[in-house]
Every structure is written in C-alpha cells, then in structure tokens.
Amino acid sequence: MKPGYFVDTSVWIPYFRESGSEHGDLVDELIDEGRVHINGIVLAELLTGARGPAELDRLALALAGLKFVPSDRTTSEAVGSNGFALKKKGVSVPLTDIVIATDCLNNGLVLIEEDRHYAAIAAILPLKLNAQNKRPSD
C-alpha cells in the first residue's frame, strides 16, 4: 500500500506563492493520487496567512480536497506524551510541530517539511521524514 503524506506549512507557503516550491511537482503528484493529509493546525496557519479575502477563499478551496487528520482527546494525550519525551531528551520545539509530528506518527504518514525542528524530533521519535524531493514509494 502506498504511504500517505503530510505537507507542513513550511512547504505549503512557497508552494502557493507565484515562485512555487522545490517540492511543487512532488506535492502535485501526491495531491493527484489523493495521498496528502492536513490537520487543523496547518489549515489554520495557512488561512491565517492569507493576504486578503480572495486569497483566503482560494486557499480554503485548494485545501478542501485534502484528507483531514482529526484531533481528539487521545491525540492530545499523545502530543503531551511526545512533548514530554522530547523535553526529557533536551529537545525544545514548538508545540505546533509536536502536534504535526504526532499526527504523522499516529497515522503512518511521511512528513514533507522544510523546518529544522523536525530533524530534532525524528532523532528521538520514529517520525518518517521525506528526503528532499524524493518521489513517493509504492
């Protein structure tokens, strides 16, 4: 079975800019295959960053077809446990990144990112990071 992917905000922002993203072709391919997931954190970050109502609507429409990773009490407890494990190893990263990493871990998703915090997380937790522009495996 082909793995699912989670695209971090650090990749979405340049993806939606006119200049595009170095991950653009990969993200397009994964979207076409229905393999991209998003959570409330990334959705909220992207919509908050809209430059105006037209861009807000465009972003909401573009992201509407992605698979949504829901959050519940069990997810929050897992985030807390993962944050505790990272803190005990001396790793300090934003809570939002711990939420995203936990969503990837809980759902078997590969993370596509451009954020140095995730390498620190992956050194402690079994987070799967996509090698830069690596084509999806089957």
N, C-alpha and C positions, 0 to 999 in steps of 0.2 A: 504494500500500500504506500502511495506517495505521501510524504510528510506534509503537514500544514506549516505555514509560516506566519510569523507575526512581524509586522513592519513598525519599527519605532518611529516616534516623532522626528528624531534626528535624520531619518531618511525621507519621511513624507515631506518635510518642509522644502528641501531642494527639489524633490520630485514635482511638486506643484508650482514651482517657480518657472518662469519662462526659460531660464537657462537649463532646466532639467537637472537630473541627478545621475551620478555614475551608476546607480542601481536601477535606473529607469527601465531598461529593457527587461531586467530580471523581474522587477515588480509588475510590469505589464504582463509578462508571461504567466506569472503566478496568479494575477487577477483573472486573466482569461481562463485559467484552469480552475478557478474557484477555491484557491488554496490559501488566500490571505485572510487573516483574522485581525480584529481590532478589539480594544476594550474601551471602557468608559473614560479612562484616564487619557488615552491618546486621542480619542474622539473629542473630548472637551478641550485638550490642549490645542488641537488643530482649529476647532471652531472659534476658540477664544482669540486666536491669532489672525482671524480674518480682517482684511483691511476695510471692509465695508459690507453692506447688506447683500450686494450681488455676489461677492466672493463667499460670504457665509452660505448663501443658498447653493452656490456651485460646489463648495466643499461638502456640504451635507448630502447633496445628490451623488457626488462622486464616491463618497464613503458608505452610502446606504446599502450597497450590494455586498459589502464585505461580511464575512461571518463574525458574529459578535460573541465575545467571551463574557459571559455573565459573571457577576460577583455576588457572593452571599456570605453568611457568617463563617462557613468553613473556609472560604477563600481568605477572609480577613485573618482568621486564626493562622492559616498557612503563611500569610505575609508576615505576621508577627513572629512566628517561629523562625522563618528565614532571616528576618531582620535581626533577631536575637543571635542566630548562628553567625551571621556576618559580623555583628558587633563584638562577639566573643573572640573572633579572629582578628579584630582590629580594623575591619573594613567598614568605612563610613561612606555611604552612598545615599542619594535622595530616596525618600520613601516611594516616590512615583516609580523609580527604577526597580525597587524591590517588588512592587505590585506587578509590574510588567514581567519581570523575571519569573515571579511565582505563577502568573497566568500561563507563561510558556511552559514551565515545568509541569504544572497540573494538567495541561492539555497536550503535552508531547509536541510542542511547536518549536520550530527553529527560529531564532531571532535574527532579523536583519537590522543592523544598527550602525551608527557612527558616533557612539558615545563611549568614552573611555571607562565609564563606571561598570559597564557590563563585563569587561575582561576581568575586573576585580571580583565581581560576583561569580563569574564562571570558574575562577580559581578556587572557590570554596564550595559552590553548589553545582550540581550537574547540568547547568544551563548549556544548551546547544546553540552556539553562535555560527552564523553563516559566514564562511570565508568570503572576503570581499568579492562581489560579483560572481560568486560560484553558482553555476547552473544547478537547478533543483535535481535531486536524485529521485529515482523511482522506488 
